[in-house]
Amino acid sequence: MLFRNWASFFLLFITTQAVGQFKVLHLHDSIYSPAVVSQYSYYYLDDTESLTIDGLINKDYSLIFEQKKSLNFDFYTGEVWLKINVINTSEEENWHIDVSHPPLDSIAFYQVDEQGELVAQYLTGDDFYFNQRPVVSTNFIFPVRLIKNVKYTFYAMARSDHSVLRVPFKLLPISLTSVDNNPRELLLGFYFGLLFIASIYAVVTFFLMGVRANLFYGIYVFFVAVFFMTQTGHIYQYLIPNYTQLNNSLPLNGACLSMLFIALFAMDFLELKVNAKTWYYVYVAICAMLLVNLLLQFIDYRLANMLSLYLSGIIFMILLVSSIVLWKKNVPMAGYLIPGWTLYTFGVIIHAMRNLGMIPSHFISDYSLFIATVLEVLVLTVAISINQRKIVLSSIKAKQRSKMRQLKLENERMRAQQLLMENDAINRQLLSVSMESKQQDDLLSSLKNVESEDQLRQKINKLLVKRSVQSNYWENFKTIFETVHPDFFTNIKSVYPQLSSNDLRQLAYAKMHLQVKEIAMLTGVSTQAVKMARNRLKKKIGTNNPLSDFVNHL
């Protein structure tokens, strides 16, 4: 039973016949598909915007109407009137006229019967509150009642100052309206969900990684979603149903801001300031033009809107060409952008050709920008993910290098500390040898004053004389000292060969940073004698600076 109803549910089979000079759309029971009425439509361009429905009904304007297969009028500045003759030969009486171009500023629909009586009229559009629409839908839907075998004439007037002027009509039974729109809503839900996920992903990675290009990309995808939601009517329906002026301004602003941020993304992602300064200035000029165009809307919105369409094509061509040039110049990340720019450029071309009536309106042409944007976003998201991975690996390597440098510095610090400890140990050893020798000298010297037998004094005196001329102490001192300061004495003797052993000893004490009192104790002389010896040494080497400074600068 259900199949029978669907198979014969007032479904449309389109035939034509001449009634006067106009073709007539016949609605028959047949396999269902919406009746696209463009090939049965006749139009009139009203530049003066003075034509009214009363004038059309009461006066024969048939000669001024022309036939047009594609109801695309680009950026026409006046009002477009459409006329369609319909005869319903099916059993279904309740129908919907569906105009699937939500950005229209205003659209009026009129139904006239055979007697010339106005039986239904509607006025809606983006210049009116959303709740004033006869049917709650993003498209403009007008319910009409068509009595079987009665001829009706439909008139429609459309105007649009904020978008291209298109009036894609289709006619379908009321019971199948929701069925017809379900695939579209499902497709758009998937589309917008993908865009917002990509935008959130890019912005989150910016806050986590600090990659500025990701922020620009996330904002770009967000404004792309805003622009397309104005074209599908979802922003007006769900977010701002009572703000007509804001809704009308969003398409231009969304388009310009999305292009601005994609240009900033490309500048940062490709590092144009470093890799290609000429292209960098080209992109700066693009950004400046977009900002000027945003200001131009306050002077001439229609001109700004038209320029934004052409700028979008130019910008994406520049994005594509610059990426190819940089890729050939061995900028590897540019290669990841080329497929995205290519797909989107083709989408823009197909969309523009449809708007200009160069190609017919069908699924591919109607959704060319949507499809191209989805593919572009997928490609660019992969690109920023690859770039992000590259940055992460670079950061890891930089941290490893920093850690290695810190480890090396720590090792050097530990070696220096170890050498310092070894030097201190050797210096203590030198002091110990010197003190031991001094103690021995003091002990032997004390024996001189012992009053005992003459033979003992004689032997002690001989021992002291022998001890004073022995060089074992000095040789031991030199051996230990030179383990810390190799070639110290050799280098000094090569420059100052006139220095004596005592002079060299004084310089060695200075290198050890011994004070005058400490040297006097070690040598068994007075501090004054040490000072005199050091002064004589300064004269020999020709310096007035302290001996410690002299030996440190050798």
GIKA-V784122 format. One record per backbone hydrogen bond with DSSP energy under -0.5 kcal/mol. CO is the residue of the C=O (numbers start at 1). NH is the residue of the N-H. E is the energy in kcal/mol with one decimal. If there is no record, write none. Layout:
CO	NH	E
CO	NH	E
//
This chain:
1	5	-2.3
2	6	-2.6
3	7	-3.0
4	8	-1.8
6	9	-0.5
8	10	-2.6
13	15	-0.6
15	26	-1.4
17	24	-1.1
19	22	-1.7
22	19	-2.7
23	85	-0.6
24	26	-0.6
25	87	-2.7
26	15	-0.5
26	28	-0.7
27	89	-1.9
27	90	-0.6
28	30	-0.5
34	36	-1.0
35	37	-0.7
35	171	-2.1
37	40	-1.7
38	41	-1.5
41	68	-1.2
42	83	-2.4
43	66	-2.8
44	46	-0.7
44	81	-2.8
45	47	-1.0
46	49	-0.5
46	79	-2.0
52	56	-1.7
53	57	-2.4
54	58	-2.5
55	59	-1.1
59	61	-0.9
61	64	-1.5
61	65	-0.6
62	65	-0.7
66	43	-3.7
69	71	-0.6
70	72	-1.4
71	167	-2.3
73	76	-1.1
74	165	-3.8
79	46	-3.2
79	81	-0.5
80	158	-2.5
81	44	-2.1
82	156	-1.8
83	42	-1.7
84	154	-3.6
85	25	-3.3
86	152	-3.3
87	27	-2.2
87	89	-0.8
88	149	-4.2
93	95	-0.6
93	146	-3.3
94	174	-1.7
95	144	-2.7
96	98	-0.6
96	172	-2.0
97	99	-0.6
97	142	-2.6
98	100	-0.7
98	170	-1.0
99	101	-1.2
99	140	-2.3
101	104	-1.4
104	126	-2.5
105	127	-2.7
106	159	-2.2
107	124	-2.2
108	157	-2.4
109	122	-2.4
110	155	-2.6
111	119	-2.6
111	120	-1.3
112	153	-3.0
113	116	-1.7
117	113	-2.2
117	119	-0.8
120	111	-3.0
122	109	-2.6
124	107	-2.9
125	128	-1.7
129	132	-1.6
130	133	-1.8
135	137	-0.9
139	141	-0.8
140	99	-2.9
142	97	-2.7
144	95	-2.9
144	146	-0.5
145	147	-0.6
147	150	-1.7
150	88	-0.9
152	86	-3.0
153	112	-2.8
154	84	-2.3
155	110	-3.1
156	82	-2.9
157	108	-2.7
158	80	-2.6
159	105	-1.0
159	106	-1.9
164	166	-0.9
165	73	-3.4
167	169	-1.2
168	100	-1.7
169	37	-0.6
170	98	-3.1
171	35	-2.5
172	96	-2.9
173	176	-1.3
174	177	-1.6
174	178	-0.5
176	180	-2.2
177	181	-1.7
178	182	-1.7
179	183	-0.6
181	185	-2.5
182	186	-2.4
183	187	-2.4
184	188	-2.7
185	189	-2.4
186	190	-2.1
187	191	-2.3
188	192	-3.0
189	193	-2.2
190	194	-2.2
191	195	-2.0
192	196	-2.5
193	197	-2.1
194	198	-2.3
195	199	-2.4
196	200	-2.6
197	201	-2.5
198	202	-2.1
199	203	-2.3
200	204	-2.7
201	205	-2.3
202	206	-1.5
203	207	-2.0
204	208	-2.0
205	209	-2.9
206	210	-2.9
210	212	-0.8
211	214	-0.8
211	215	-0.9
212	216	-2.0
213	217	-2.3
214	218	-2.5
215	219	-2.4
216	220	-2.3
217	221	-2.5
218	222	-1.9
219	223	-2.4
220	224	-2.1
221	225	-2.3
222	226	-2.2
223	227	-2.6
224	228	-2.4
225	229	-2.1
226	230	-1.4
227	231	-1.4
228	232	-1.8
229	233	-0.7
229	234	-0.9
229	235	-1.4
231	102	-0.5
233	237	-2.0
234	238	-2.6
235	239	-2.2
235	240	-2.2
240	243	-1.6
241	130	-2.3
242	244	-0.6
243	247	-2.2
244	248	-2.3
245	249	-1.4
246	250	-1.3
247	251	-0.6
249	253	-1.9
250	254	-3.4
251	255	-2.3
252	256	-2.7
253	257	-2.6
254	258	-2.0
255	259	-2.0
256	260	-2.4
257	261	-2.3
258	262	-1.8
259	263	-1.8
260	264	-2.0
261	265	-2.2
262	266	-2.2
263	267	-2.3
264	268	-2.2
265	269	-3.4
266	270	-2.3
267	272	-2.0
271	274	-1.4
271	275	-3.2
272	276	-1.9
276	280	-1.8
277	281	-2.1
278	282	-1.6
279	283	-2.4
280	284	-2.0
281	285	-2.1
282	286	-2.0
283	287	-2.5
284	288	-2.1
285	289	-2.3
286	290	-2.2
287	291	-2.1
288	292	-2.3
289	293	-2.5
290	294	-1.9
291	295	-1.5
292	296	-2.1
293	297	-1.0
295	298	-1.5
296	299	-1.9
296	300	-3.0
300	304	-2.3
301	305	-2.8
302	306	-2.4
303	307	-2.7
304	308	-2.1
305	309	-1.3
306	310	-1.7
307	311	-3.2
308	312	-1.9
309	313	-1.3
310	314	-2.2
311	315	-3.3
312	316	-2.1
313	317	-1.5
314	318	-2.3
315	319	-2.8
316	320	-2.0
317	321	-2.8
318	322	-2.9
319	323	-1.8
320	324	-2.0
321	325	-2.5
322	326	-2.5
323	327	-2.3
324	328	-2.1
325	329	-1.0
326	331	-2.0
327	330	-1.4
330	332	-0.8
331	334	-1.6
331	335	-0.5
332	335	-1.2
333	336	-0.9
333	337	-0.5
334	337	-1.2
334	338	-1.1
335	339	-0.6
337	341	-2.4
338	342	-2.5
339	343	-2.4
340	344	-2.2
341	345	-2.5
342	346	-2.1
343	347	-1.9
344	348	-2.5
345	349	-2.2
346	350	-2.5
347	351	-2.4
348	352	-2.6
349	353	-2.4
350	354	-2.0
351	355	-2.2
352	356	-2.0
353	358	-2.5
353	359	-1.1
354	357	-1.4
355	74	-0.9
360	362	-0.7
362	366	-3.3
363	367	-2.3
365	368	-0.7
367	371	-2.8
368	372	-2.7
369	373	-2.4
370	374	-2.3
371	375	-2.2
372	376	-2.6
373	377	-3.1
374	378	-2.2
375	379	-2.3
376	380	-3.0
377	381	-2.5
378	382	-2.0
379	383	-2.1
380	384	-2.7
381	385	-1.8
382	386	-2.5
383	387	-2.6
384	388	-2.4
385	389	-2.4
386	390	-2.3
387	391	-2.4
388	392	-2.6
389	393	-2.7
390	394	-2.4
391	395	-2.7
392	396	-2.6
393	397	-2.6
394	398	-2.5
395	399	-2.4
396	400	-2.4
397	401	-2.8
398	402	-2.6
399	403	-2.7
400	404	-2.6
401	405	-2.5
402	406	-2.6
403	407	-2.6
404	408	-2.6
405	409	-2.9
406	410	-2.5
407	411	-2.5
408	412	-2.7
409	413	-2.6
410	414	-2.5
411	415	-2.7
412	416	-2.7
413	417	-2.6
414	418	-2.5
415	419	-3.0
416	420	-2.5
417	421	-2.3
418	422	-2.6
419	423	-2.9
420	424	-2.5
421	425	-2.3
422	426	-2.5
423	427	-3.0
424	428	-2.5
425	429	-2.1
426	430	-3.0
427	431	-2.7
428	432	-2.6
429	433	-2.7
430	434	-2.8
431	435	-3.1
432	436	-2.7
433	437	-2.6
434	438	-2.3
435	439	-2.8
436	440	-2.3
437	441	-2.4
438	442	-2.7
439	443	-2.6
440	444	-2.6
441	445	-2.5
442	446	-1.9
443	447	-0.8
444	447	-0.7
444	448	-0.5
445	448	-1.1
446	449	-0.7
447	450	-1.2
449	451	-0.5
450	452	-1.1
453	457	-1.8
454	458	-2.3
455	459	-2.0
456	460	-2.4
457	461	-2.8
458	462	-2.2
459	463	-2.4
460	464	-2.5
461	465	-2.5
462	466	-2.6
463	467	-2.6
464	468	-2.4
465	469	-1.2
466	470	-0.7
471	475	-2.8
472	476	-2.7
473	477	-2.5
474	478	-2.7
475	479	-2.5
476	480	-2.2
477	481	-2.7
478	482	-2.6
479	483	-0.6
480	483	-0.9
480	484	-0.7
481	484	-1.0
481	485	-2.4
485	488	-1.5
487	491	-2.5
488	492	-1.8
489	493	-2.5
490	494	-1.9
491	495	-1.2
492	496	-3.7
496	499	-1.5
500	504	-2.4
501	505	-2.3
502	506	-2.2
503	507	-2.2
504	508	-2.2
505	509	-2.4
506	510	-2.1
507	511	-2.2
508	512	-1.5
509	514	-2.2
510	513	-1.5
515	519	-2.3
516	520	-2.4
517	521	-2.1
518	522	-1.9
519	523	-2.5
520	524	-1.4
520	525	-1.3
526	530	-1.8
527	531	-2.4
528	532	-2.3
529	533	-2.4
530	534	-2.3
531	535	-2.3
532	536	-2.4
533	537	-1.9
534	538	-2.2
535	539	-1.8
536	540	-1.8
537	541	-2.1
538	542	-1.2
538	543	-2.0
546	550	-1.9
547	551	-2.6
548	552	-1.5
549	553	-1.1
550	553	-0.6
551	554	-0.7
//
